[in-house]
Amino acid sequence: MAFLILGLIFLVLKLAGVDPVAQWSWWWVLSPFALAALWWLLSDLSGRTKRLAMQEDAQRKADRISESKKRLYGMKK
């Protein structure tokens, strides 16, 4: 996400003509987008994305079970 934000900032500065970014080559301005794509590719290949999604699902399930138990037993936590 940081690479994407950095790329957008560089792009806006380049198009607005703000120095020193306006003097940079387009390769330097667009390189954060390539780094973001590379990061996402490596993240997917390593299984990190899937692992994080599974953790979020497990947390949602645990929260649902906890909330159901509270309503069932009338407990307040």
C-alpha positions as CSV (number, residue, x, y, z in Angstrom):
1,M,0.0,0.0,0.0
2,A,2.9,2.4,0.7
3,F,4.3,1.8,-2.7
4,L,1.0,2.6,-4.3
5,I,0.6,5.9,-2.3
6,L,4.1,6.9,-3.1
7,G,3.5,6.2,-6.8
8,L,0.4,8.3,-6.8
9,I,2.2,11.2,-5.0
10,F,5.0,11.0,-7.6
11,L,2.6,10.9,-10.5
12,V,0.6,14.0,-9.2
13,L,3.8,15.9,-8.6
14,K,5.2,15.0,-12.1
15,L,2.0,16.0,-13.9
16,A,1.7,19.2,-11.8
17,G,5.3,20.1,-12.8
18,V,6.6,20.4,-9.2
19,D,10.4,20.3,-8.9
20,P,12.4,18.1,-8.4
21,V,9.9,15.4,-9.4
22,A,9.1,17.1,-12.7
23,Q,12.7,16.7,-13.7
24,W,12.8,13.0,-13.0
25,S,12.5,10.4,-15.7
26,W,9.1,8.6,-16.0
27,W,10.9,5.4,-15.1
28,W,11.6,6.8,-11.6
29,V,8.1,8.2,-11.2
30,L,6.3,5.0,-12.2
31,S,8.7,2.6,-10.4
32,P,6.7,2.5,-7.1
33,F,3.8,1.0,-9.1
34,A,6.1,-1.8,-10.4
35,L,7.3,-2.4,-6.8
36,A,3.7,-2.6,-5.6
37,A,2.9,-5.2,-8.2
38,L,6.0,-7.2,-7.3
39,W,5.1,-7.0,-3.6
40,W,1.6,-8.3,-4.3
41,L,2.9,-11.1,-6.5
42,L,5.4,-12.2,-3.9
43,S,2.7,-11.9,-1.2
44,D,0.4,-14.2,-3.1
45,L,3.1,-16.7,-4.1
46,S,4.2,-17.0,-0.5
47,G,0.7,-17.7,0.8
48,R,0.7,-14.6,3.0
49,T,-2.5,-13.2,1.5
50,K,-4.4,-16.4,2.0
51,R,-3.1,-16.8,5.5
52,L,-4.3,-13.3,6.5
53,A,-7.7,-13.9,4.9
54,M,-8.0,-17.2,6.9
55,Q,-7.1,-15.4,10.1
56,E,-9.7,-12.7,9.5
57,D,-12.3,-15.4,8.9
58,A,-11.4,-17.3,12.0
59,Q,-11.7,-14.0,14.1
60,R,-15.1,-13.3,12.6
61,K,-16.2,-16.8,13.4
62,A,-15.0,-16.5,17.0
63,D,-16.7,-13.1,17.4
64,R,-20.0,-14.6,16.1
65,I,-19.8,-17.5,18.5
66,S,-19.0,-15.2,21.4
67,E,-21.9,-12.9,20.5
68,S,-24.3,-15.9,20.2
69,K,-23.3,-17.2,23.6
70,K,-23.8,-13.8,25.2
71,R,-27.3,-13.6,23.7
72,L,-28.1,-17.2,24.5
73,Y,-27.1,-17.0,28.2
74,G,-27.9,-13.3,28.7
75,M,-24.4,-12.5,29.8
76,K,-22.8,-9.1,29.4
77,K,-19.1,-8.9,29.0
